[in-house]
Amino acid sequence: MKPSESPPNAGVDAMNPEVLLLRIVHIVGGVIWAGTALFVALFLLPAMNQAGPAGAPVMNALIKRRLFTIVPTVGAITMLAGLRLLWLVSSGFSADYFSTREGKAYAFGALCALTGFTIFMLVNRPAIARLVQLGPQMAQASETEREALTAQLNAVRARMATGTKVIAMLLGLAVLMMAIARYL
């Protein structure tokens, strides 16, 4: 940038109460959302898989505590706050802003977060619902039915594990882009 030019987001007052509130919501929400995704992908699901059937009560407890409702809600609020921040910083989604490295980095981070959220809603959330259905069926199934249900359960777990790893990677990239974009 030439010394006579102002930075792309020079018109945004960092002390504006709306900007401060949006930044707090976006950063704290992002920590909760991405942190949970990374914890689940790297530690919780591998430990539950290693525990085998003993991991089922943990999953049931997480479902009862509404983890898979609360965290996506936090994710949605985080994305909405980020979208509003991006609107303000880019002067209404100006093409000039998105032609800068900063604008491209923020846009890529937003795309990663949105893709991760979409994968959760289309892959993981239905998988969780299927796990909830299969649990009681397993308890009441005969030995032959149990084998078929176990195969279904394993397939759902594998799909959910893959989705979780992809989501964690995407949210990790989103966090990285949000952390470095303004310095590019």
N, C-alpha and C positions, 0 to 999 in steps of 0.2 A: 504494500500500500504506500502511496506517495504521502509525504508529510502533510500536504495540503488537504488530503482526503480524510474524512472521519470514518471510524469503524462502522461496519454495516449496522450494528445495533446501537449506534450512538444516541438515537432518539428515545431509547427506553431508560427511564429513570430507575436505577437499581433500588432506590429507597421508596419507590412507589409502594403503598401498602398492598395493592393487588399483586404486584410482582413478587413481593416478599412472601405473601401467603401462598401464591402459586409455587414458588420455589420450595418452600417448606413442604407442602403437600407432595410435590413431584419427587423431591429427594427422599423424604421419609417413606413415602409409598414405594418408590423404586427399591429402597433398601429392603423393605419387608417383602416385596414381590420377588425380586431377583434373588435375594438371600434365601428365601424359602425354596425357590426352585432349585437353586444350587445345592442346598442342604438335602433336599429330597433326592435329587439325582445322584449326588456323590456319596451320601451316607445312609439315608433312611431306607430307600428301596433296596440297595444292595444288602443291607443288614436284614431286612425283612425277608428277602429271597433266601438268604443263608439260613434264616430261622425256619424256613419252610412253613408248615401249617401253623406253627406257633406265632407267626407274624400276622395272622388273620385278626386276632384281637386288637392289635395295634392299629391296623387299617380301620377296623370298625370304630375304635375310639376316635380316630382322626375324623371319620365321617360324622360321628355323633357331635364332635366339637365344631363341626361345620368348617373345617379347614379348606375344603374344596369349594366352598361358597364364599368364605371371607376373603381368601387370598385373590381369587379372580375379581372380586369386587374392588379390592384395593388396587389391583392392576388396572381396572377400567378407570377408576378415579385418577390414578397416576397418569394414564394416557391422556385423559381429558385436561388435566392441569398442564401437562406437557404441550398439548395441542394449543392451548390458550397462550402459553409462554411463547411458543414458536410463532404464533400469529402476531404477538406484540413485537418480538425481536425482529421478525422478518418484514415488518410494516405491512401486514395483511397478506402474507405469503407471496411477497414480491419475487419475481423471477430473478432480479438482480441479486437478491440475498442468496438464493439457492444456487447461483453460479459461483459463489465463493466456496472455499474449502470448508469453512465453518458451517455454512448452510448445507453443503452436501453431507458432512459428517452428522449433523443433527437429523437430517432427513433419513440417512441410512440407519441411524440408531432408532428412530421412530418406526421405520419399516420393520426392523428386527423385532421390536417390542410388539407391534401389531401382529406380525406373523406368529410369534410365540403365543400370544393370546388366542389367536385363531386356532392354532394347533391344539391348545388346551380345550377349547370349546368343541372342536370337531372330533378329536381323538380321545383325549384323556377323560373328559367329563362323561362321554358315553361309556367308556371303559369302567369308570368308577361305578356308574349306575348298574352296569352288568355284573360287577363284582358283588354289589349289594344284593342283586337278584340270586346269584349263584350260591351265596352263603347258606341261606335257609334250605335251598334245594339239596345241597350237599348233606346237610344234617338229616334229611328225611329220605335220602336215596338208598336204594338197595346197592349191593356190592357191584353189580354190573352197570347200573346207572351211574354210580360214583366214578367209575373209570372214564366214562364219556364226559361227565361234568368236570372231572379233573383236567382232562385234555382241553376243554373249553376255558377253564380257569387259567391254565398255563398260557394259552394263546392270548387271553385278555391281559394277563400280567405282562407278557412280552411286548404287546402293542403299547401298553401304558408305559413300560420302562423305556422303550424307544422314543415315544413322544416326549417323555420327561427329559431325556438326555438332549433331544433337539431343542426343546423349550429352554432348558438351562443354558445351552450354548448361545441361543439367540438373545436371551436376556443378558448374558454376560457380554456379548457384543454391544448390545444397547447401552449398558452401563459404561463400557469402554468409550463408546462414541460420545456419550454425554459428558464424560470426564475430560476428554481431550479436545473436543470440537472447538472451543473458544481459543485454543492455543495454536491452532493450525494456520 
